[in-house]
C-alpha cells in the first residue's frame, strides 16, 4: 500500500523510516550539549562588580564601611 503525497506515490516503508529517522535524529540533536555557562562568581568578585552610586567620596566610603561592619556582625 502507498500514499500519494504531492502527486507522488510514497510507500509505507519509506514513511515509517522517515518518521523513525526524524524522531531519532531530533532527539540526538536536542540532547547534545549546549553552550557552557561561566563559572559562578565568588563573593569578592560580586562585591567588586556592584557599583556604589554615591554623590561624594565621603558618602561612598561611609557605605563601604557600613557594609564591612554589617558583614563582620553577620559572621559572628
BAFI-3210 file (N, C-alpha, C; in Angstrom, 3 decimals, decimal comma, padded with zeros to 6 digits):
// residues 76
n [1|2|3|4|5|6|7|8|9|10|11|12|13|14|15|16|17|18|19|20|21|22|23|24|25|26|27|28|29|30|31|32|33|34|35|36|37|38|39|40|41|42|43|44|45|46|47|48|49|50|51|52|53|54|55|56|57|58|59|60|61|62|63|64|65|66|67|68|69|70|71|72|73|74|75|76]
n.u [000,850|000,421|000,829|-000,344|001,479|001,936|001,468|002,974|003,632|004,150|005,700|004,660|006,783|008,811|007,711|007,556|010,282|011,214|009,832|010,889|013,652|013,549|012,550|014,552|016,848|016,148|016,007|018,657|019,983|018,813|019,688|022,341|025,132|024,758|025,719|028,285|027,905|029,361|031,614|030,318|030,382|032,703|032,250|033,735|034,283|031,714|031,034|032,862|031,955|029,565|028,401|028,773|026,683|027,218|026,936|029,182|032,693|033,028|030,555|030,517|032,662|031,583|029,418|030,764|032,220|030,086|028,905|031,002|031,154|028,623|028,854|030,821|029,444|027,442|028,879|029,481]
n.v [-001,167|002,294|005,852|008,910|011,689|015,014|014,458|012,207|008,738|007,298|004,820|002,805|001,810|003,661|005,942|005,102|004,697|007,302|008,645|007,398|008,007|010,794|011,215|009,981|011,346|013,987|013,756|013,163|015,466|017,368|016,484|017,007|018,729|022,075|025,541|026,298|027,599|030,352|030,064|030,366|033,517|034,524|035,633|037,930|038,847|039,428|041,500|043,434|043,964|045,312|048,498|051,375|053,941|056,997|060,380|061,694|061,255|060,830|059,856|057,450|056,072|055,872|054,160|051,842|051,194|050,747|048,492|046,632|046,469|045,426|042,945|041,791|041,586|039,789|037,488|036,518]
n.w [000,000|-000,595|-000,198|-001,623|-001,960|-002,547|-005,234|-005,749|-005,368|-002,284|-000,449|002,376|003,888|003,467|004,612|007,292|007,891|007,511|009,545|011,862|011,606|011,710|014,322|015,914|015,041|015,733|018,542|019,155|018,296|020,006|022,481|022,597|024,022|025,115|025,005|027,291|030,504|032,270|035,063|038,380|040,107|042,639|046,024|046,548|043,943|043,104|044,840|044,012|041,473|041,745|041,465|043,540|043,939|044,787|045,952|046,734|047,602|050,322|051,119|049,709|050,930|053,512|053,016|052,175|054,537|056,268|055,105|055,381|058,210|058,756|057,551|059,146|061,568|060,846|060,448|062,921]
ca.u [000,000|001,194|000,076|000,011|001,863|002,391|001,359|003,880|003,279|005,164|005,420|004,566|008,109|009,556|007,116|007,956|011,706|011,338|009,354|011,870|014,886|013,277|012,440|015,866|017,745|015,757|016,384|020,122|020,353|018,367|020,392|023,735|025,422|024,632|026,833|028,602|027,824|030,567|031,641|029,705|031,308|032,953|031,641|034,560|034,076|030,375|031,082|033,616|031,221|028,393|028,829|028,145|026,365|027,180|027,113|030,527|033,622|032,771|029,372|030,917|033,452|030,655|028,658|031,680|032,490|028,856|028,741|032,023|030,750|027,457|029,343|031,518|028,423|026,702|029,766|029,619]
ca.v [000,000|003,526|007,096|009,906|012,937|015,956|013,846|011,062|007,584|007,048|003,540|002,811|001,568|004,914|006,824|004,612|005,002|008,752|009,011|006,937|008,786|012,147|011,179|009,671|012,465|015,131|013,537|013,257|016,879|018,087|016,036|017,431|019,783|023,448|026,395|026,159|028,865|030,703|029,642|031,382|034,469|034,440|036,738|039,121|039,336|040,005|042,788|044,380|044,290|046,133|049,884|052,147|055,258|057,974|061,738|062,174|060,211|060,562|059,001|056,134|055,442|055,539|052,977|050,690|050,839|050,202|047,134|045,796|046,229|044,540|041,601|041,272|041,216|038,610|036,324|036,048]
ca.w [000,000|-000,628|-000,091|-002,632|-001,304|-003,576|-006,543|-005,900|-004,535|-001,259|000,203|003,834|004,457|003,428|005,616|008,611|008,069|007,658|010,875|012,848|011,480|012,189|015,784|016,493|014,737|016,553|019,943|019,255|018,181|021,197|023,681|022,558|024,979|024,655|025,397|028,713|031,209|033,001|036,459|039,231|040,695|044,068|046,749|046,356|042,581|043,041|045,528|043,198|040,249|042,051|041,651|044,613|043,383|045,858|045,436|047,071|048,044|051,736|051,193|049,220|051,993|054,590|052,604|052,199|055,935|056,824|054,585|056,023|059,601|058,741|057,230|060,329|062,549|060,396|060,517|064,310]
c.u [000,900|000,249|000,541|000,248|002,490|002,434|002,268|003,449|004,442|004,774|005,390|005,935|008,919|009,014|007,538|009,420|011,927|010,911|010,362|013,144|014,701|013,219|013,800|016,836|017,432|016,158|017,895|020,562|019,972|019,132|021,865|023,925|025,307|025,853|027,038|028,562|029,116|030,461|031,015|030,760|031,526|032,313|032,418|034,367|032,707|030,347|031,786|032,829|030,004|028,853|028,071|027,934|026,189|027,440|028,492|031,389|033,380|031,586|029,706|031,727|032,562|029,877|029,537|031,961|031,262|028,659|029,752|031,641|029,560|027,879|030,062|030,511|027,683|027,558|029,884|028,656]
c.v [001,235|004,718|008,038|011,223|013,829|015,299|012,659|009,956|007,294|005,766|003,707|002,648|002,863|005,910|006,411|004,936|006,502|009,228|008,620|007,766|010,222|012,185|010,940|010,820|013,694|014,968|013,625|014,716|017,646|017,685|016,422|018,586|021,160|024,249|026,283|027,530|029,101|030,208|030,735|032,274|034,167|035,655|038,025|039,704|039,994|041,378|043,837|044,818|045,179|047,567|050,539|053,549|056,234|059,352|062,299|060,994|059,836|059,615|057,574|055,382|055,030|054,266|051,734|050,228|050,202|048,758|046,194|045,467|045,271|043,108|040,981|040,810|039,947|037,348|035,764|034,980]
c.w [000,000|-000,529|-001,189|-001,901|-002,369|-004,956|-006,773|-004,952|-003,587|-000,536|001,721|004,480|004,514|004,448|007,025|008,880|008,261|009,032|011,946|012,794|011,969|013,712|016,431|016,255|015,566|018,002|020,125|019,208|019,443|022,448|023,677|023,520|024,357|025,060|026,903|029,368|031,981|034,443|037,317|039,883|042,173|044,729|046,527|044,958|042,448|043,707|044,679|041,966|040,493|042,290|042,806|044,067|044,537|045,266|045,761|047,512|049,502|051,898|050,748|050,279|053,161|054,255|052,664|053,634|056,578|056,379|055,235|057,462|059,668|058,424|058,421|061,380|062,135|060,448|061,928|064,598]
res [x|x|x|x|x|x|x|x|x|x|x|x|x|x|x|x|x|x|x|x|x|x|x|x|x|x|x|x|x|x|x|x|x|x|x|x|x|x|x|x|x|x|x|x|x|x|x|x|x|x|x|x|x|x|x|x|x|x|x|x|x|x|x|x|x|x|x|x|x|x|x|x|x|x|x|x]
***
